[in-house]
């Protein structure tokens, strides 16, 4: 039994909790209030999907409430005395929506993962998603669905509901397979020929006989090749022995020729040579080497004196250049200072600056005085208004003419003061320019005087240093001349030493040749002894060569014949292989034809069995449905006019009939809307009891579709008072308030502000 379901951010539900009781549970609300979302959540919790998701009318991302990152479902149910809680979670990420799931048993984690939990629940409840849809979950407005269908479609739909559609699918697939086998058998029949198979078997016998003869011929040639190879091996061994002797003698003869030529050359080179010449040459080399070392030491001594002398000359030249540069700079600065001070008229720049400062202060005071005077005159003129009547100075009575005369005088004085102020300001500006120029001149003169003072400290007379430089330069030139003379003598000594060394190398080479000459004479004597020890017969050698060549020619002939036979063998084997392939192919076709005939016969038998099984199973299921309908119809329909109902199955349709006082009549012809709704409900209950007897669940989505008020009232009574006696738990959702009653196990009203995309609100009633 389902106990409760919690929905967090699922579709329009933000945080909803609904408890279910034993019996019929009712959820009422307007369209779009979130009723169907509850049923979809139950299906999703159990199987990870629901019909609209399967049909792609909604997508996984649509299941998470708008602007939320995740959604969660928690369904609690009781099974075999244990409480189970299955939780499914959906979370958004950058790649889309990911899902997770956990299953708890009495509060302890039992399983995790979407697929693992779905598989576990299917085994636990003996219920898969397909059976859940067929037996338990009645989709929206589908309660009287089967009463409104045309016969052909109704038969297909009820077969699907009972699971019999699989037989139709199997039969259609079987017919397709049988057609394929029939076409294949016809193709193989066209490809098979008994006469061709007999002809191929005859050709194969002839080819096998020819190959046997070739095998015998090849064996004989193989023995001849082996015998000839043995003879060639023996002749080759004897020939190679004599060949080695011949080659050894030829090698010794070539060595004698080479040694004789070298002996003659060495005798010519050693004419006039004596070992005493080497000793004399070594003595001369030793003397020349001592002479070279002495000259080298003298050169180094002179260079050691020359280096500090050159440094001293460089220092003297630098000091003289600095002295002359200082004298030149002092002269240049004096001239620049005279030019700078010429316009001052003999006054110092500091005196001129002081005089200008006094004048500027005086002129600035005048400007301040004139500015104040102008301000005072302006204020006085402003006070001389025509209505004044009295002198602003002495407070005596004053007429308009006097007042006008005073205003004119003061206005004239104001104008003169402004002109004077303007002139004074201009003079003050010019004085400041002169002042700035004199200050700059004073700074420049001060800088030049500082430079002169610094240079005068470094000033000296370079004449004594110039005389010393002349003397040191003369000494250095003398040293350079002596070093050059010693260098010439050193190079001459080196050349003579090189010549003596070359002569010594030549004498040593001749001494080595003299030693080699003795060794050559010894080797020539040894060769004569070696040649005498070697025994070689030229006629025997040539006879062996001729016999070996004949044997090799015969061997090549035998190999050629064997190769031809081998090629013929290969051709015969290839022919046999081709014949065997064709024979095997035809025999395979013959075998396949026999197998196909057998398979077609077995498929025909299977087709008959499939039809009979489907018919038998349909009869069994319909009998079970009718037995259940006979049992529960009186519970739902308390009136006496229709004692029972039944489902009748024909080749083309399932029809529904009612028993009207012993006469069976079509339901569609005699039943009212309420009676049709009652039948649809009873039919659904019967299917649930037969297909899922252990569960005893039923879920109805909007069952009042197309029902009038009387039918709705009848359906409400059946759901409240009769359905709980045969189905342990039913969940019904509807928008029809008339379906509500006081005896439902639980009733909830769902509401939602759809215009503002608001959340679902749930109220228990």
HELIX and SHEET records of a PDB file:
HELIX    1   1 UNK A   35  UNK A   47  1                                  13    
HELIX    2   2 UNK A   51  UNK A   54  1                                   4    
HELIX    3   3 UNK A   60  UNK A   63  5                                   4    
HELIX    4   4 UNK A  114  UNK A  125  1                                  12    
HELIX    5   5 UNK A  129  UNK A  131  1                                   3    
HELIX    6   6 UNK A  132  UNK A  136  3                                   5    
HELIX    7   7 UNK A  145  UNK A  147  5                                   3    
HELIX    8   8 UNK A  151  UNK A  162  1                                  12    
HELIX    9   9 UNK A  165  UNK A  191  1                                  27    
HELIX   10  10 UNK A  194  UNK A  269  1                                  76    
HELIX   11  11 UNK A  276  UNK A  341  1                                  66    
HELIX   12  12 UNK A  342  UNK A  344  5                                   3    
HELIX   13  13 UNK A  349  UNK A  383  1                                  35    
HELIX   14  14 UNK A  400  UNK A  457  1                                  58    
HELIX   15  15 UNK A  463  UNK A  533  1                                  71    
HELIX   16  16 UNK A  538  UNK A  636  1                                  99    
HELIX   17  17 UNK A  667  UNK A  670  1                                   4    
HELIX   18  18 UNK A  673  UNK A  691  1                                  19    
HELIX   19  19 UNK A  709  UNK A  717  1                                   9    
HELIX   20  20 UNK A  718  UNK A  722  3                                   5    
HELIX   21  21 UNK A  723  UNK A  725  5                                   3    
HELIX   22  22 UNK A  737  UNK A  739  5                                   3    
SHEET    1   A 6 UNK A  13  UNK A  19  0                                        
SHEET    2   A 6 UNK A   2  UNK A  10 -1                                        
SHEET    3   A 6 UNK A  70  UNK A  79 -1                                        
SHEET    4   A 6 UNK A  82  UNK A  93 -1                                        
SHEET    5   A 6 UNK A  96  UNK A 105 -1                                        
SHEET    6   A 6 UNK A 108  UNK A 112 -1                                        
SHEET    1   B 6 UNK A 137  UNK A 138  0                                        
SHEET    2   B 6 UNK A 697  UNK A 701  1                                        
SHEET    3   B 6 UNK A 729  UNK A 734  1                                        
SHEET    4   B 6 UNK A  23  UNK A  29  1                                        
SHEET    5   B 6 UNK A 746  UNK A 751  1                                        
SHEET    6   B 6 UNK A 761  UNK A 764 -1                                        
SHEET    1   C 3 UNK A 642  UNK A 649  0                                        
SHEET    2   C 3 UNK A 654  UNK A 660 -1                                        
SHEET    3   C 3 UNK A 663  UNK A 666 -1                                        
END                                                                             
